Each structure stands twice: as C-alpha cells, then as structure tokens.
C-alpha cells in the first residue's frame, strides 16, 4: 500500500477517528510499522513476550487459544494441546493491546485468516516517541477497546452462569 492510499484508507477506521490529518501522517511516516501476512501465517504466538499492538487494515485475523489440561507449570506434555478459535476480527479491529499495556506474555495466537492481511504494528518504543497528543488518542482507543472487551466478557459470563444454572436444575 502506498502511504497516500493508506492515509485515505485509515480515515474510515474508528481507531483513527480522533486523529488529525497531521497526526495520521506522522504515524504513517514511522519505519517498519506496516506488515503483511498470507493466510495461515502466524502474526503473534501465545506465550510470546512482546510489547506491541496491531490494527487490522486489510483482511481477517483469527485469534486462537491453546488449552492443555495436562500441562502443569514447569512440566512438559507429550500430548498436543487443544486449540480453539476465540474469535475472528476484521478491518479496523485491534489486538495485542493487553501485552502492550502489561508486558505480560501473549494470551492468544493470532493468524492471518484471509488471503491478504495488512496490519499496522505499534510498538512501545514507537508509541513513546509520538507527540503527547497522539499518545493520548491511542490510550483513549485502548481504554475504549478494553472496556468493550470487558463488557463482552461479562455478558458471556452471565450467559454461561445462566446456562449452568438451568442444567443443574434439570
């Protein structure tokens, strides 16, 4: 993607809605911020320690969680862990925000789920080098994303509790 076309393109993404034209241009001038992936390629791996987030510009990304019931801390299992799809995200979505904020290991694996996937990768060092106005706008978007995710998890938790209560009664 050319920078001019990307600038026009990101104008329509909610993540960049509060950014001025100048701030968007400043973001796009950063070296190494754009990455491309083909279907099935791993973007981030569960357990990796990385401090950056991604904004999906093109395509779809699948988020997967590996679950191994037989794996205890410090022990190795010969059994393959089960991997479940948590969700599929599309253009304008962000992922990786928890690792960016907390420096904790990735809690999911992200893979390109469509033929061509393009993302903007925002590292902690890139974020720290932005003007304060851009940092504040990114932090606002992260807060909104985290609040939305918490709300969705609460809804899912209540649905699950209700389902379990109904099963116990029958």
C-alpha positions as CSV (number, residue, x, y, z in Angstrom):
1,X,0.0,0.0,0.0
2,X,1.3,3.5,-0.8
3,X,1.3,6.0,2.1
4,X,-1.2,8.3,0.4
5,X,-3.6,5.5,-0.2
6,X,-3.1,4.2,3.4
7,X,-3.8,7.7,4.7
8,X,-7.0,7.9,2.8
9,X,-7.9,4.4,3.9
10,X,-7.3,4.9,7.7
11,X,-9.6,7.9,7.7
12,X,-12.5,5.5,7.8
13,X,-11.2,3.4,10.6
14,X,-12.7,4.1,14.1
15,X,-9.4,3.7,15.8
16,X,-8.1,6.8,14.0
17,X,-11.3,8.8,14.1
18,X,-10.0,11.4,16.6
19,X,-6.6,11.8,14.9
20,X,-5.9,15.0,12.9
21,X,-4.6,14.7,9.3
22,X,-1.2,15.7,10.6
23,X,-1.2,13.0,13.4
24,X,-2.2,10.4,10.9
25,X,0.6,11.4,8.5
26,X,3.1,11.3,11.4
27,X,2.0,7.8,12.3
28,X,2.4,6.6,8.7
29,X,5.9,8.0,8.4
30,X,7.2,5.6,11.0
31,X,9.6,2.9,9.6
32,X,8.5,-0.8,9.9
33,X,5.0,0.0,11.0
34,X,3.3,-1.9,8.2
35,X,3.3,-5.7,8.0
36,X,1.7,-8.1,5.5
37,X,0.7,-11.8,6.1
38,X,-0.7,-14.5,4.0
39,X,-3.5,-16.9,5.1
40,X,-2.4,-19.2,7.9
41,X,0.7,-17.2,8.8
42,X,1.2,-16.5,12.5
43,X,1.3,-12.9,13.5
44,X,1.7,-13.4,17.2
45,X,2.2,-16.6,19.2
46,X,0.6,-17.4,22.5
47,X,3.1,-17.1,25.3
48,X,5.5,-14.8,23.4
49,X,6.6,-11.7,25.4
50,X,6.1,-8.8,23.1
51,X,5.0,-5.2,23.8
52,X,3.1,-4.1,20.7
53,X,-0.4,-4.0,19.3
54,X,-1.8,-4.3,15.8
55,X,-4.5,-2.5,13.9
56,X,-6.0,-4.6,11.1
57,X,-6.0,-2.7,7.8
58,X,-7.0,-5.4,5.4
59,X,-8.3,-9.0,5.7
60,X,-9.3,-11.1,8.7
61,X,-7.3,-12.3,11.7
62,X,-8.2,-15.4,13.7
63,X,-7.4,-15.4,17.4
64,X,-6.7,-18.9,18.9
65,X,-6.2,-20.1,22.5
66,X,-4.2,-23.2,23.2
67,X,-5.5,-25.2,26.1
68,X,-3.7,-28.1,27.7
69,X,-5.4,-29.6,30.7
70,X,-2.5,-31.9,31.4
71,X,0.2,-29.2,31.5
72,X,1.4,-28.1,34.9
73,X,3.8,-25.3,35.5
74,X,7.3,-26.4,34.7
75,X,6.3,-29.8,33.2
76,X,6.4,-30.9,29.6
77,X,3.5,-32.7,28.0
78,X,3.9,-35.1,25.0
79,X,0.2,-34.6,24.2
80,X,-0.7,-31.8,21.7
81,X,-2.6,-29.0,23.3
82,X,-6.1,-28.3,22.0
83,X,-6.5,-25.0,20.1
84,X,-9.8,-23.3,20.0
85,X,-10.8,-20.2,18.0
86,X,-11.7,-17.4,20.3
87,X,-12.9,-15.0,17.5
88,X,-12.2,-13.7,14.1
89,X,-11.6,-10.0,13.8
90,X,-11.8,-7.8,10.7
91,X,-10.6,-4.4,9.3
92,X,-10.4,-1.7,11.9
93,X,-10.0,-4.1,14.9
94,X,-7.1,-4.1,17.2
95,X,-5.3,-6.9,19.0
96,X,-2.3,-7.2,21.3
97,X,-3.3,-4.4,23.5
98,X,-3.0,-6.3,26.7
99,X,0.6,-7.3,26.1
100,X,1.4,-3.7,25.1
101,X,0.0,-2.3,28.4
102,X,1.0,-5.1,30.8
103,X,4.2,-6.6,29.3
104,X,2.6,-10.0,30.0
105,X,3.0,-12.9,27.6
106,X,0.5,-13.1,24.7
107,X,-2.6,-14.9,25.8
108,X,-3.7,-15.9,22.3
109,X,-2.1,-16.8,18.9
110,X,-3.1,-14.6,16.0
111,X,-3.1,-15.9,12.5
112,X,-4.0,-14.4,9.1
113,X,-7.4,-15.8,8.3
114,X,-7.8,-14.5,4.8
115,X,-5.6,-14.4,1.7
116,X,-4.0,-11.0,2.3
117,X,-3.8,-9.4,5.7
118,X,-2.2,-6.0,6.3
119,X,-1.7,-4.5,9.8
120,X,-0.2,-1.5,11.5
121,X,2.2,-2.6,14.2
122,X,2.6,-0.1,17.1
123,X,5.4,-1.0,19.5
124,X,6.0,0.6,22.9
125,X,9.0,2.5,21.5
126,X,7.0,3.9,18.6
127,X,4.3,4.9,21.0
128,X,6.7,6.5,23.4
129,X,8.2,8.6,20.5
130,X,4.9,10.0,19.4
131,X,3.8,13.5,20.3
132,X,1.8,13.5,23.5
133,X,-1.5,14.3,21.6
134,X,-1.1,11.0,19.6
135,X,-0.2,9.0,22.7
136,X,-3.3,10.3,24.5
137,X,-5.5,9.4,21.5
138,X,-4.0,5.9,21.3
139,X,-4.5,5.4,25.0
140,X,-8.1,6.6,24.7
141,X,-8.7,4.0,21.9
142,X,-7.1,1.3,24.1
143,X,-9.3,2.2,27.0
144,X,-12.4,2.0,24.8
145,X,-11.3,-1.3,23.4
146,X,-10.6,-2.8,26.9
147,X,-14.0,-1.5,28.2
148,X,-15.8,-3.1,25.3
149,X,-13.9,-6.4,25.7
150,X,-14.7,-6.4,29.5
151,X,-18.4,-5.7,28.7
152,X,-18.5,-8.6,26.2
153,X,-16.8,-11.0,28.7
154,X,-19.3,-10.0,31.4
155,X,-22.2,-10.8,29.0
156,X,-20.6,-14.1,28.1
157,X,-20.0,-14.9,31.8
158,X,-23.7,-14.2,32.7
159,X,-24.9,-16.3,29.8
160,X,-22.7,-19.2,30.9
161,X,-23.8,-18.9,34.5
162,X,-27.4,-18.9,33.4
163,X,-26.8,-21.9,31.2
164,X,-25.1,-23.8,34.1
165,X,-27.9,-23.0,36.5
166,X,-30.5,-24.3,34.0
167,X,-28.5,-27.5,33.5
168,X,-28.2,-28.0,37.3
169,X,-32.0,-27.6,37.8
170,X,-32.8,-30.3,35.1
